[in-house]
């Protein structure tokens, strides 16, 4: 009786995990990828060496994309932090404000241009 409850609990947990949207997308994407490769193999008589190269390059591309995502997320975190503490974007805004204020001052008194 106890083992049946444990199995029932595990099956519910697995069912909850499988029904999550991201997991469903991963599973269906994997299924369609496998079906595409299988059809390419069966319909076009692709050599096993070419399949191996395709698989290796696919894994390498996936690895590069993961690394690029990690680097991009790190850069994005740095940009967000720097914008809070007068970072590069804040400096550009402050320079624009200074230039606009200087232009207003120069527009009000045209004599300053002749003296400088």
N, CA, C and O atoms as a GROMACS GRO file, in nm:
protein
  464
    1UNK      N    1   0.081  -0.119   0.000
    1UNK     CA    2   0.000   0.000   0.000
    1UNK      C    3   0.086   0.126   0.000
    1UNK      O    4   0.055   0.223  -0.069
    2UNK      N    5   0.192   0.123   0.077
    2UNK     CA    6   0.279   0.240   0.084
    2UNK      C    7   0.349   0.262  -0.050
    2UNK      O    8   0.363   0.376  -0.094
    3UNK      N    9   0.392   0.155  -0.113
    3UNK     CA   10   0.462   0.168  -0.241
    3UNK      C   11   0.370   0.223  -0.349
    3UNK      O   12   0.415   0.296  -0.437
    4UNK      N   13   0.240   0.188  -0.345
    4UNK     CA   14   0.147   0.241  -0.442
    4UNK      C   15   0.129   0.392  -0.424
    4UNK      O   16   0.119   0.465  -0.523
    5UNK      N   17   0.125   0.439  -0.301
    5UNK     CA   18   0.113   0.582  -0.276
    5UNK      C   19   0.238   0.655  -0.325
    5UNK      O   20   0.229   0.764  -0.381
    6UNK      N   21   0.353   0.596  -0.304
    6UNK     CA   22   0.479   0.656  -0.346
    6UNK      C   23   0.485   0.665  -0.499
    6UNK      O   24   0.529   0.766  -0.554
    7UNK      N   25   0.441   0.560  -0.565
    7UNK     CA   26   0.439   0.562  -0.712
    7UNK      C   27   0.339   0.666  -0.761
    7UNK      O   28   0.367   0.739  -0.856
    8UNK      N   29   0.223   0.674  -0.697
    8UNK     CA   30   0.122   0.772  -0.735
    8UNK      C   31   0.175   0.915  -0.716
    8UNK      O   32   0.153   1.001  -0.800
    9UNK      N   33   0.245   0.938  -0.607
    9UNK     CA   34   0.303   1.070  -0.581
    9UNK      C   35   0.408   1.104  -0.686
    9UNK      O   36   0.414   1.217  -0.733
   10UNK      N   37   0.491   1.007  -0.722
   10UNK     CA   38   0.594   1.030  -0.823
   10UNK      C   39   0.532   1.057  -0.960
   10UNK      O   40   0.580   1.142  -1.034
   11UNK      N   41   0.426   0.984  -0.993
   11UNK     CA   42   0.363   1.004  -1.124
   11UNK      C   43   0.298   1.141  -1.131
   11UNK      O   44   0.298   1.204  -1.237
   12UNK      N   45   0.240   1.190  -1.021
   12UNK     CA   46   0.184   1.324  -1.021
   12UNK      C   47   0.293   1.429  -1.039
   12UNK      O   48   0.274   1.526  -1.111
   13UNK      N   49   0.406   1.409  -0.973
   13UNK     CA   50   0.517   1.504  -0.985
   13UNK      C   51   0.570   1.506  -1.128
   13UNK      O   52   0.599   1.612  -1.182
   14UNK      N   53   0.583   1.389  -1.187
   14UNK     CA   54   0.630   1.381  -1.325
   14UNK      C   55   0.529   1.445  -1.419
   14UNK      O   56   0.567   1.515  -1.512
   15UNK      N   57   0.403   1.421  -1.395
   15UNK     CA   58   0.298   1.479  -1.479
   15UNK      C   59   0.298   1.632  -1.470
   15UNK      O   60   0.283   1.700  -1.571
   16UNK      N   61   0.316   1.686  -1.349
   16UNK     CA   62   0.324   1.831  -1.333
   16UNK      C   63   0.445   1.886  -1.407
   16UNK      O   64   0.438   1.992  -1.470
   17UNK      N   65   0.556   1.813  -1.400
   17UNK     CA   66   0.678   1.859  -1.467
   17UNK      C   67   0.661   1.858  -1.619
   17UNK      O   68   0.702   1.952  -1.687
   18UNK      N   69   0.601   1.754  -1.671
   18UNK     CA   70   0.586   1.741  -1.816
   18UNK      C   71   0.487   1.843  -1.871
   18UNK      O   72   0.502   1.888  -1.985
   19UNK      N   73   0.385   1.879  -1.793
   19UNK     CA   74   0.283   1.971  -1.843
   19UNK      C   75   0.325   2.118  -1.835
   19UNK      O   76   0.248   2.205  -1.877
   20UNK      N   77   0.442   2.147  -1.784
   20UNK     CA   78   0.489   2.286  -1.784
   20UNK      C   79   0.518   2.329  -1.927
   20UNK      O   80   0.566   2.249  -2.007
   21UNK      N   81   0.489   2.456  -1.962
   21UNK     CA   82   0.503   2.500  -2.102
   21UNK      C   83   0.644   2.487  -2.157
   21UNK      O   84   0.661   2.445  -2.271
   22UNK      N   85   0.745   2.521  -2.079
   22UNK     CA   86   0.882   2.515  -2.129
   22UNK      C   87   0.926   2.371  -2.154
   22UNK      O   88   0.997   2.342  -2.251
   23UNK      N   89   0.884   2.282  -2.067
   23UNK     CA   90   0.920   2.141  -2.085
   23UNK      C   91   0.849   2.084  -2.207
   23UNK      O   92   0.908   2.007  -2.282
   24UNK      N   93   0.722   2.123  -2.226
   24UNK     CA   94   0.650   2.076  -2.344
   24UNK      C   95   0.717   2.126  -2.472
   24UNK      O   96   0.729   2.052  -2.570
   25UNK      N   97   0.760   2.253  -2.472
   25UNK     CA   98   0.830   2.307  -2.590
   25UNK      C   99   0.960   2.232  -2.616
   25UNK      O  100   0.994   2.202  -2.730
   26UNK      N  101   1.034   2.203  -2.509
   26UNK     CA  102   1.158   2.127  -2.524
   26UNK      C  103   1.132   1.988  -2.580
   26UNK      O  104   1.202   1.943  -2.671
   27UNK      N  105   1.032   1.921  -2.526
   27UNK     CA  106   1.002   1.786  -2.573
   27UNK      C  107   0.953   1.784  -2.717
   27UNK      O  108   0.996   1.700  -2.795
   28UNK      N  109   0.864   1.876  -2.754
   28UNK     CA  110   0.815   1.877  -2.891
   28UNK      C  111   0.924   1.920  -2.989
   28UNK      O  112   0.932   1.867  -3.100
   29UNK      N  113   1.007   2.015  -2.948
   29UNK     CA  114   1.120   2.055  -3.034
   29UNK      C  115   1.216   1.941  -3.057
   29UNK      O  116   1.264   1.921  -3.169
   30UNK      N  117   1.245   1.866  -2.952
   30UNK     CA  118   1.333   1.749  -2.965
   30UNK      C  119   1.269   1.643  -3.054
   30UNK      O  120   1.337   1.583  -3.137
   31UNK      N  121   1.141   1.620  -3.037
   31UNK     CA  122   1.071   1.521  -3.118
   31UNK      C  123   1.075   1.559  -3.266
   31UNK      O  124   1.104   1.474  -3.351
   32UNK      N  125   1.047   1.686  -3.298
   32UNK     CA  126   1.048   1.728  -3.437
   32UNK      C  127   1.189   1.727  -3.495
   32UNK      O  128   1.207   1.699  -3.614
   33UNK      N  129   1.289   1.757  -3.414
   33UNK     CA  130   1.427   1.752  -3.461
   33UNK      C  131   1.467   1.609  -3.494
   33UNK      O  132   1.530   1.583  -3.596
   34UNK      N  133   1.431   1.517  -3.407
   34UNK     CA  134   1.463   1.377  -3.432
   34UNK      C  135   1.390   1.327  -3.556
   34UNK      O  136   1.447   1.253  -3.636
   35UNK      N  137   1.264   1.367  -3.573
   35UNK     CA  138   1.188   1.326  -3.691
   35UNK      C  139   1.249   1.383  -3.819
   35UNK      O  140   1.254   1.315  -3.921
   36UNK      N  141   1.295   1.508  -3.814
   36UNK     CA  142   1.358   1.569  -3.930
   36UNK      C  143   1.486   1.496  -3.969
   36UNK      O  144   1.508   1.468  -4.087
   37UNK      N  145   1.569   1.466  -3.871
   37UNK     CA  146   1.695   1.396  -3.900
   37UNK      C  147   1.666   1.255  -3.950
   37UNK      O  148   1.731   1.208  -4.042
   38UNK      N  149   1.569   1.188  -3.889
   38UNK     CA  150   1.536   1.052  -3.932
   38UNK      C  151   1.485   1.051  -4.076
   38UNK      O  152   1.520   0.963  -4.155
   39UNK      N  153   1.402   1.149  -4.111
   39UNK     CA  154   1.352   1.156  -4.249
   39UNK      C  155   1.465   1.187  -4.347
   39UNK      O  156   1.466   1.136  -4.459
   40UNK      N  157   1.560   1.271  -4.306
   40UNK     CA  158   1.674   1.302  -4.392
   40UNK      C  159   1.757   1.177  -4.415
   40UNK      O  160   1.807   1.154  -4.525
   41UNK      N  161   1.773   1.097  -4.311
   41UNK     CA  162   1.851   0.976  -4.323
   41UNK      C  163   1.781   0.875  -4.413
   41UNK      O  164   1.842   0.817  -4.502
   42UNK      N  165   1.651   0.854  -4.389
   42UNK     CA  166   1.580   0.750  -4.463
   42UNK      C  167   1.549   0.793  -4.607
   42UNK      O  168   1.555   0.710  -4.697
   43UNK      N  169   1.517   0.918  -4.629
   43UNK     CA  170   1.475   0.961  -4.762
   43UNK      C  171   1.592   0.992  -4.855
   43UNK      O  172   1.582   0.969  -4.976
   44UNK      N  173   1.701   1.044  -4.802
   44UNK     CA  174   1.810   1.090  -4.888
   44UNK      C  175   1.937   1.008  -4.875
   44UNK      O  176   2.040   1.046  -4.931
   45UNK      N  177   1.933   0.898  -4.803
   45UNK     CA  178   2.049   0.810  -4.784
   45UNK      C  179   2.173   0.889  -4.741
   45UNK      O  180   2.277   0.886  -4.808
   46UNK      N  181   2.162   0.958  -4.630
   46UNK     CA  182   2.272   1.036  -4.576
   46UNK      C  183   2.369   0.941  -4.507
   46UNK      O  184   2.328   0.850  -4.436
   47UNK      N  185   2.499   0.964  -4.528
   47UNK     CA  186   2.601   0.879  -4.466
   47UNK      C  187   2.605   0.902  -4.315
   47UNK      O  188   2.567   1.008  -4.266
   48UNK      N  189   2.653   0.800  -4.243
   48UNK     CA  190   2.663   0.810  -4.098
   48UNK      C  191   2.767   0.914  -4.057
   48UNK      O  192   2.753   0.980  -3.954
   49UNK      N  193   2.872   0.929  -4.137
   49UNK     CA  194   2.974   1.028  -4.105
   49UNK      C  195   2.917   1.169  -4.112
   49UNK      O  196   2.951   1.254  -4.029
   50UNK      N  197   2.831   1.195  -4.209
   50UNK     CA  198   2.768   1.327  -4.220
   50UNK      C  199   2.672   1.352  -4.105
   50UNK      O  200   2.660   1.465  -4.057
   51UNK      N  201   2.604   1.249  -4.061
   51UNK     CA  202   2.514   1.263  -3.947
   51UNK      C  203   2.595   1.296  -3.821
   51UNK      O  204   2.554   1.379  -3.740
   52UNK      N  205   2.710   1.229  -3.806
   52UNK     CA  206   2.794   1.254  -3.690
   52UNK      C  207   2.845   1.399  -3.691
   52UNK      O  208   2.847   1.464  -3.587
   53UNK      N  209   2.887   1.447  -3.808
   53UNK     CA  210   2.933   1.586  -3.819
   53UNK      C  211   2.819   1.682  -3.787
   53UNK      O  212   2.839   1.782  -3.717
   54UNK      N  213   2.702   1.653  -3.839
   54UNK     CA  214   2.585   1.737  -3.811
   54UNK      C  215   2.556   1.741  -3.661
   54UNK      O  216   2.528   1.848  -3.607
   55UNK      N  217   2.561   1.627  -3.596
   55UNK     CA  218   2.533   1.621  -3.452
   55UNK      C  219   2.638   1.698  -3.373
   55UNK      O  220   2.605   1.771  -3.279
   56UNK      N  221   2.765   1.680  -3.410
   56UNK     CA  222   2.873   1.749  -3.338
   56UNK      C  223   2.860   1.900  -3.355
   56UNK      O  224   2.873   1.975  -3.258
   57UNK      N  225   2.836   1.945  -3.477
   57UNK     CA  226   2.821   2.088  -3.500
   57UNK      C  227   2.696   2.145  -3.432
   57UNK      O  228   2.696   2.259  -3.387
   58UNK      N  229   2.591   2.066  -3.425
   58UNK     CA  230   2.470   2.110  -3.355
   58UNK      C  231   2.498   2.130  -3.207
   58UNK      O  232   2.456   2.229  -3.148
   59UNK      N  233   2.569   2.035  -3.147
   59UNK     CA  234   2.604   2.047  -3.006
   59UNK      C  235   2.698   2.166  -2.984
   59UNK      O  236   2.685   2.238  -2.886
   60UNK      N  237   2.793   2.185  -3.077
   60UNK     CA  238   2.884   2.299  -3.064
   60UNK      C  239   2.808   2.431  -3.076
   60UNK      O  240   2.834   2.524  -2.999
   61UNK      N  241   2.715   2.440  -3.169
   61UNK     CA  242   2.635   2.561  -3.184
   61UNK      C  243   2.553   2.587  -3.059
   61UNK      O  244   2.542   2.702  -3.014
   62UNK      N  245   2.495   2.483  -3.003
   62UNK     CA  246   2.419   2.497  -2.881
   62UNK      C  247   2.507   2.548  -2.768
   62UNK      O  248   2.467   2.636  -2.692
   63UNK      N  249   2.628   2.494  -2.756
   63UNK     CA  250   2.722   2.539  -2.653
   63UNK      C  251   2.761   2.684  -2.672
   63UNK      O  252   2.769   2.760  -2.575
   64UNK      N  253   2.786   2.724  -2.796
   64UNK     CA  254   2.822   2.864  -2.823
   64UNK      C  255   2.705   2.956  -2.788
   64UNK      O  256   2.725   3.064  -2.733
   65UNK      N  257   2.584   2.913  -2.819
   65UNK     CA  258   2.466   2.995  -2.787
   65UNK      C  259   2.447   3.009  -2.636
   65UNK      O  260   2.409   3.115  -2.588
   66UNK      N  261   2.473   2.903  -2.562
   66UNK     CA  262   2.461   2.908  -2.416
   66UNK      C  263   2.566   3.003  -2.359
   66UNK      O  264   2.536   3.085  -2.272
   67UNK      N  265   2.689   2.992  -2.407
   67UNK     CA  266   2.796   3.080  -2.359
   67UNK      C  267   2.766   3.226  -2.396
   67UNK      O  268   2.785   3.315  -2.314
   68UNK      N  269   2.719   3.250  -2.518
   68UNK     CA  270   2.684   3.385  -2.559
   68UNK      C  271   2.570   3.440  -2.473
   68UNK      O  272   2.571   3.558  -2.438
   69UNK      N  273   2.474   3.357  -2.440
   69UNK     CA  274   2.365   3.401  -2.352
   69UNK      C  275   2.414   3.437  -2.213
   69UNK      O  276   2.369   3.535  -2.154
   70UNK      N  277   2.507   3.358  -2.160
   70UNK     CA  278   2.564   3.388  -2.029
   70UNK      C  279   2.641   3.520  -2.032
   70UNK      O  280   2.628   3.602  -1.941
   71UNK      N  281   2.721   3.539  -2.136
   71UNK     CA  282   2.799   3.663  -2.148
   71UNK      C  283   2.705   3.782  -2.164
   71UNK      O  284   2.724   3.885  -2.100
   72UNK      N  285   2.603   3.768  -2.248
   72UNK     CA  286   2.510   3.878  -2.270
   72UNK      C  287   2.433   3.911  -2.143
   72UNK      O  288   2.409   4.028  -2.114
   73UNK      N  289   2.394   3.810  -2.067
   73UNK     CA  290   2.323   3.837  -1.942
   73UNK      C  291   2.414   3.908  -1.843
   73UNK      O  292   2.369   3.997  -1.770
   74UNK      N  293   2.542   3.871  -1.838
   74UNK     CA  294   2.637   3.938  -1.750
   74UNK      C  295   2.654   4.084  -1.792
   74UNK      O  296   2.657   4.173  -1.706
   75UNK      N  297   2.666   4.109  -1.921
   75UNK     CA  298   2.680   4.246  -1.971
   75UNK      C  299   2.553   4.325  -1.940
   75UNK      O  300   2.561   4.442  -1.901
   76UNK      N  301   2.438   4.265  -1.956
   76UNK     CA  302   2.312   4.332  -1.928
   76UNK      C  303   2.300   4.368  -1.781
   76UNK      O  304   2.252   4.476  -1.747
   77UNK      N  305   2.345   4.278  -1.693
   77UNK     CA  306   2.345   4.308  -1.549
   77UNK      C  307   2.436   4.426  -1.520
   77UNK      O  308   2.401   4.514  -1.442
   78UNK      N  309   2.554   4.429  -1.582
   78UNK     CA  310   2.646   4.541  -1.562
   78UNK      C  311   2.587   4.672  -1.612
   78UNK      O  312   2.604   4.775  -1.547
   79UNK      N  313   2.520   4.669  -1.725
   79UNK     CA  314   2.459   4.791  -1.778
   79UNK      C  315   2.349   4.840  -1.685
   79UNK      O  316   2.338   4.960  -1.660
   80UNK      N  317   2.269   4.749  -1.634
   80UNK     CA  318   2.162   4.790  -1.542
   80UNK      C  319   2.218   4.848  -1.413
   80UNK      O  320   2.165   4.946  -1.361
   81UNK      N  321   2.325   4.788  -1.361
   81UNK     CA  322   2.388   4.840  -1.240
   81UNK      C  323   2.447   4.977  -1.264
   81UNK      O  324   2.432   5.067  -1.181
   82UNK      N  325   2.514   4.994  -1.376
   82UNK     CA  326   2.580   5.121  -1.403
   82UNK      C  327   2.480   5.232  -1.429
   82UNK      O  328   2.510   5.348  -1.402
   83UNK      N  329   2.362   5.199  -1.480
   83UNK     CA  330   2.262   5.304  -1.504
   83UNK      C  331   2.206   5.356  -1.373
   83UNK      O  332   2.160   5.470  -1.366
   84UNK      N  333   2.208   5.275  -1.270
   84UNK     CA  334   2.162   5.321  -1.138
   84UNK      C  335   2.265   5.414  -1.074
   84UNK      O  336   2.228   5.502  -0.996
   85UNK      N  337   2.392   5.394  -1.104
   85UNK     CA  338   2.498   5.469  -1.038
   85UNK      C  339   2.566   5.567  -1.134
   85UNK      O  340   2.688   5.580  -1.130
   86UNK      N  341   2.492   5.633  -1.216
   86UNK     CA  342   2.548   5.730  -1.309
   86UNK      C  343   2.654   5.664  -1.396
   86UNK      O  344   2.771   5.704  -1.397
   87UNK      N  345   2.612   5.562  -1.470
   87UNK     CA  346   2.703   5.490  -1.558
   87UNK      C  347   2.722   5.563  -1.690
   87UNK      O  348   2.705   5.685  -1.697
   88UNK      N  349   2.757   5.489  -1.792
   88UNK     CA  350   2.783   5.550  -1.922
   88UNK      C  351   2.659   5.617  -1.980
   88UNK      O  352   2.668   5.728  -2.033
   89UNK      N  353   2.545   5.551  -1.968
   89UNK     CA  354   2.423   5.611  -2.020
   89UNK      C  355   2.385   5.736  -1.941
   89UNK      O  356   2.337   5.834  -1.998
   90UNK      N  357   2.407   5.732  -1.810
   90UNK     CA  358   2.379   5.849  -1.728
   90UNK      C  359   2.472   5.964  -1.761
   90UNK      O  360   2.430   6.080  -1.758
   91UNK      N  361   2.597   5.934  -1.793
   91UNK     CA  362   2.692   6.039  -1.831
   91UNK      C  363   2.651   6.103  -1.962
   91UNK      O  364   2.664   6.225  -1.979
   92UNK      N  365   2.603   6.023  -2.056
   92UNK     CA  366   2.557   6.079  -2.184
   92UNK      C  367   2.440   6.173  -2.160
   92UNK      O  368   2.434   6.281  -2.218
   93UNK      N  369   2.348   6.132  -2.075
   93UNK     CA  370   2.233   6.219  -2.045
   93UNK      C  371   2.278   6.347  -1.977
   93UNK      O  372   2.226   6.454  -2.008
   94UNK      N  373   2.373   6.338  -1.883
   94UNK     CA  374   2.419   6.459  -1.814
   94UNK      C  375   2.494   6.551  -1.911
   94UNK      O  376   2.482   6.673  -1.901
   95UNK      N  377   2.570   6.494  -2.004
   95UNK     CA  378   2.639   6.576  -2.105
   95UNK      C  379   2.537   6.645  -2.195
   95UNK      O  380   2.553   6.763  -2.228
   96UNK      N  381   2.432   6.573  -2.234
   96UNK     CA  382   2.327   6.634  -2.316
   96UNK      C  383   2.259   6.748  -2.243
   96UNK      O  384   2.229   6.851  -2.303
   97UNK      N  385   2.235   6.730  -2.113
   97UNK     CA  386   2.173   6.837  -2.034
   97UNK      C  387   2.266   6.959  -2.025
   97UNK      O  388   2.220   7.073  -2.035
   98UNK      N  389   2.395   6.933  -2.006
   98UNK     CA  390   2.491   7.044  -2.000
   98UNK      C  391   2.498   7.119  -2.132
   98UNK      O  392   2.502   7.242  -2.133
   99UNK      N  393   2.498   7.047  -2.242
   99UNK     CA  394   2.504   7.110  -2.374
   99UNK      C  395   2.376   7.191  -2.399
   99UNK      O  396   2.383   7.301  -2.454
  100UNK      N  397   2.261   7.137  -2.359
  100UNK     CA  398   2.136   7.208  -2.377
  100UNK      C  399   2.132   7.334  -2.292
  100UNK      O  400   2.086   7.439  -2.338
  101UNK      N  401   2.181   7.325  -2.168
  101UNK     CA  402   2.185   7.443  -2.081
  101UNK      C  403   2.280   7.547  -2.136
  101UNK      O  404   2.251   7.667  -2.132
  102UNK      N  405   2.394   7.503  -2.187
  102UNK     CA  406   2.491   7.596  -2.246
  102UNK      C  407   2.434   7.663  -2.370
  102UNK      O  408   2.459   7.781  -2.394
  103UNK      N  409   2.358   7.589  -2.449
  103UNK     CA  410   2.297   7.646  -2.570
  103UNK      C  411   2.193   7.750  -2.533
  103UNK      O  412   2.179   7.851  -2.601
  104UNK      N  413   2.119   7.725  -2.423
  104UNK     CA  414   2.021   7.825  -2.378
  104UNK      C  415   2.089   7.951  -2.330
  104UNK      O  416   2.042   8.062  -2.357
  105UNK      N  417   2.200   7.936  -2.258
  105UNK     CA  418   2.274   8.052  -2.209
  105UNK      C  419   2.330   8.131  -2.327
  105UNK      O  420   2.323   8.254  -2.327
  106UNK      N  421   2.386   8.063  -2.425
  106UNK     CA  422   2.440   8.130  -2.542
  106UNK      C  423   2.331   8.196  -2.626
  106UNK      O  424   2.355   8.300  -2.688
  107UNK      N  425   2.214   8.138  -2.628
  107UNK     CA  426   2.104   8.196  -2.704
  107UNK      C  427   2.053   8.324  -2.639
  107UNK      O  428   2.007   8.415  -2.708
  108UNK      N  429   2.059   8.331  -2.508
  108UNK     CA  430   2.011   8.448  -2.436
  108UNK      C  431   2.106   8.568  -2.449
  108UNK      O  432   2.063   8.682  -2.463
  109UNK      N  433   2.235   8.539  -2.446
  109UNK     CA  434   2.331   8.650  -2.453
  109UNK      C  435   2.426   8.629  -2.569
  109UNK      O  436   2.526   8.558  -2.556
  110UNK      N  437   2.397   8.690  -2.683
  110UNK     CA  438   2.484   8.672  -2.800
  110UNK      C  439   2.618   8.742  -2.783
  110UNK      O  440   2.709   8.716  -2.862
  111UNK      N  441   2.634   8.829  -2.685
  111UNK     CA  442   2.762   8.897  -2.664
  111UNK      C  443   2.870   8.802  -2.614
  111UNK      O  444   2.988   8.828  -2.637
  112UNK      N  445   2.832   8.694  -2.548
  112UNK     CA  446   2.931   8.597  -2.496
  112UNK      C  447   3.009   8.531  -2.609
  112UNK      O  448   3.126   8.496  -2.592
  113UNK      N  449   2.943   8.514  -2.722
  113UNK     CA  450   3.011   8.449  -2.835
  113UNK      C  451   3.121   8.540  -2.890
  113UNK      O  452   3.227   8.493  -2.931
  114UNK      N  453   3.097   8.670  -2.891
  114UNK     CA  454   3.195   8.764  -2.946
  114UNK      C  455   3.316   8.773  -2.853
  114UNK      O  456   3.428   8.788  -2.902
  115UNK      N  457   3.296   8.764  -2.722
  115UNK     CA  458   3.407   8.775  -2.627
  115UNK      C  459   3.493   8.650  -2.624
  115UNK      O  460   3.613   8.661  -2.602
  116UNK      N  461   3.436   8.533  -2.645
  116UNK     CA  462   3.514   8.409  -2.637
  116UNK      C  463   3.569   8.365  -2.765
  116UNK      O  464   3.636   8.262  -2.771
   0.00000   0.00000   0.00000
